[in-house]
Amino acid sequence: MTSSNRTPDSDETGSAPRRRAPTRCALGLGSNVGDTKAILDKAIGRLEQTDGITLVLRSSDYRTPPWGPVPQDDYRNCCVVIDTLLSPIELLRRCLEVEAGLGRVRDVRWGPRTIDIDVLIYGLETVVESDLEIPHPRMGDRAFVLIPLAEIWPDAPLGDGRTAADALETCPDRDGVVKLVE
């Protein structure tokens, strides 16, 4: 029988593990079913209560036209900047848990929803998996994402060499996005 100098709090060398630094991320949130303001507030609150997630900034809320082919009401959208110790897939799972807890049902692509939470940016990492693509592949063309994101993190790296502010300069449909003052 061999013994080990490792403890549950040590790495393979017996040394205390290094804590990794938090990663700066951006999330996009949207709702167009029910009390959209309350739903966004609840979603952000639940994310903020998650171990390993610290809310850094929240954008203003914006009324935005729906995206996609399904007729539906306008959305309320916002973005948040967070620092997280969660991995990209753990962050996605937590976002999906929050969606489910707030009544999100995934039945129609681009259809109405109580809440949608997209992981837009995870530091400078690129992730391409079947259920997660970071940076979000279409955010650079969507005013409903770029306007709130540029409000709170204009230098946010979109992964294609542009920042949120750069992409917003040439983004179509900006006129349809209206800042809500409440």
HUBEL-V421967 format. One record per residue. N is the residue number from 0. RES is the residue in one small letter. OMEGA is omega in degrees with one decimal (* if undefined). NEAR is the number of other ideal C-beta (glycine too) atoms within 8 Angstrom. D_CENTER is the distance of its C-alpha to the mean C-alpha in Angstrom with 2 decimals. Layout:
# HUBEL-V421967
n:res:omega:near:d_center
N:RES:OMEGA:NEAR:D_CENTER
N:RES:OMEGA:NEAR:D_CENTER
This chain:
# HUBEL-V421967
n:res:omega:near:d_center
0:m:179.7:2:48.51
1:t:176.9:3:46.42
2:s:-178.4:4:44.74
3:s:174.8:4:41.56
4:n:-177.6:6:40.74
5:r:171.8:8:37.06
6:t:178.9:6:35.62
7:p:-178.9:4:32.45
8:d:-178.8:5:30.93
9:s:177.9:11:32.26
10:d:-175.9:9:31.52
11:e:-179.2:4:34.06
12:t:-177.3:5:36.18
13:g:179.8:8:36.58
14:s:175.5:6:34.65
15:a:-179.0:6:31.95
16:p:175.0:7:28.50
17:r:174.0:5:26.50
18:r:178.0:4:23.32
19:r:-179.6:5:20.61
20:a:176.6:4:18.85
21:p:177.8:8:15.27
22:t:177.9:10:12.76
23:r:-176.3:10:10.88
24:c:173.1:14:7.19
25:a:176.2:13:4.86
26:l:172.9:13:1.65
27:g:-179.1:16:4.33
28:l:177.4:15:6.67
29:g:179.2:13:10.19
30:s:172.7:15:13.48
31:n:177.2:12:17.04
32:v:177.5:9:19.06
33:g:178.9:8:20.73
34:d:-170.5:5:20.21
35:t:178.7:11:16.92
36:k:179.9:9:16.92
37:a:-179.3:8:17.71
38:i:177.6:14:15.15
39:l:179.3:14:12.22
40:d:179.3:8:14.09
41:k:-179.5:9:14.59
42:a:-179.8:15:11.06
43:i:176.9:13:10.15
44:g:179.8:8:13.54
45:r:175.7:11:13.13
46:l:-178.0:16:10.09
47:e:179.0:9:12.28
48:q:-177.8:5:15.22
49:t:173.4:9:13.99
50:d:178.4:3:16.17
51:g:176.1:7:14.55
52:i:174.8:14:11.65
53:t:176.8:8:12.71
54:l:179.2:11:11.28
55:v:-178.2:8:12.47
56:l:172.5:8:12.00
57:r:177.1:8:11.12
58:s:167.6:12:12.16
59:s:173.0:9:14.86
60:d:-178.5:13:14.51
61:y:170.3:15:15.74
62:r:-175.3:9:17.83
63:t:176.6:14:17.19
64:p:179.8:8:19.31
65:p:179.7:13:18.22
66:w:176.2:6:17.36
67:g:-170.3:7:19.60
68:p:-174.1:3:23.07
69:v:176.8:10:22.89
70:p:-177.4:3:24.50
71:q:179.1:7:22.50
72:d:173.6:7:21.82
73:d:178.8:8:19.66
74:y:163.5:13:16.07
75:r:-178.3:15:14.73
76:n:170.4:14:11.43
77:c:172.9:15:9.69
78:c:172.4:17:7.03
79:v:171.1:15:6.82
80:v:179.3:12:7.83
81:i:165.2:13:8.52
82:d:-177.2:9:11.20
83:t:171.4:11:11.40
84:l:178.7:7:14.39
85:l:173.4:10:12.82
86:s:178.2:5:13.15
87:p:-177.9:12:10.57
88:i:175.3:9:12.15
89:e:177.9:9:12.38
90:l:176.8:14:8.71
91:l:-180.0:11:8.41
92:r:179.4:8:11.56
93:r:177.0:12:10.57
94:c:178.5:13:7.82
95:l:176.6:9:10.78
96:e:178.6:8:13.20
97:v:177.3:13:11.79
98:e:-178.2:13:11.87
99:a:179.6:8:15.36
100:g:178.5:7:16.50
101:l:172.4:12:15.95
102:g:179.7:8:17.93
103:r:174.8:10:15.71
104:v:-179.3:6:18.20
105:r:-179.8:3:17.58
106:d:-179.7:4:20.87
107:v:178.3:6:20.59
108:r:-178.0:5:18.36
109:w:179.7:8:16.91
110:g:178.4:9:18.73
111:p:-179.2:9:18.35
112:r:175.2:11:15.90
113:t:-179.2:11:15.67
114:i:173.7:15:11.89
115:d:178.2:10:9.20
116:i:179.2:13:5.61
117:d:170.5:11:4.28
118:v:-176.5:14:3.42
119:l:-174.3:15:5.08
120:i:174.1:14:7.15
121:y:-176.2:11:8.78
122:g:176.4:7:11.82
123:l:-176.2:3:14.33
124:e:171.0:8:14.10
125:t:179.1:6:14.55
126:v:175.5:10:14.05
127:v:177.3:5:15.88
128:e:-176.1:7:16.47
129:s:-177.2:3:17.46
130:d:-178.0:4:14.32
131:l:175.5:11:11.70
132:e:-178.7:8:11.80
133:i:-6.1:13:10.20
134:p:-179.6:13:10.23
135:h:-169.6:12:9.25
136:p:-176.4:5:12.95
137:r:-175.4:6:13.27
138:m:-177.9:15:11.03
139:g:179.5:10:14.18
140:d:-173.6:7:16.21
141:r:-179.1:10:14.33
142:a:-178.2:13:15.36
143:f:173.5:14:13.15
144:v:-172.8:14:10.13
145:l:-177.6:14:12.44
146:i:177.7:12:14.33
147:p:179.4:16:11.90
148:l:180.0:16:10.23
149:a:177.5:12:13.87
150:e:-174.4:9:14.94
151:i:-179.0:11:13.24
152:w:-175.9:11:12.92
153:p:-179.8:8:15.49
154:d:179.7:7:16.05
155:a:-178.3:13:12.56
156:p:-178.1:8:13.74
157:l:177.0:14:12.96
158:g:180.0:7:15.02
159:d:-179.4:6:17.92
160:g:179.2:3:19.65
161:r:170.6:8:18.26
162:t:177.3:10:16.20
163:a:179.6:14:14.14
164:a:177.6:9:17.46
165:d:-176.7:8:19.53
166:a:-179.0:14:17.79
167:l:-179.2:12:17.93
168:e:-177.1:6:21.69
169:t:-176.7:4:22.37
170:c:176.6:12:19.73
171:p:172.1:5:21.57
172:d:179.3:8:21.24
173:r:-177.5:9:20.33
174:d:-179.6:4:23.12
175:g:-177.7:8:21.54
176:v:-173.6:13:18.68
177:v:178.6:7:20.24
178:k:178.9:7:19.19
179:l:179.2:9:19.99
180:v:-177.3:4:22.29
181:e:*:4:22.99
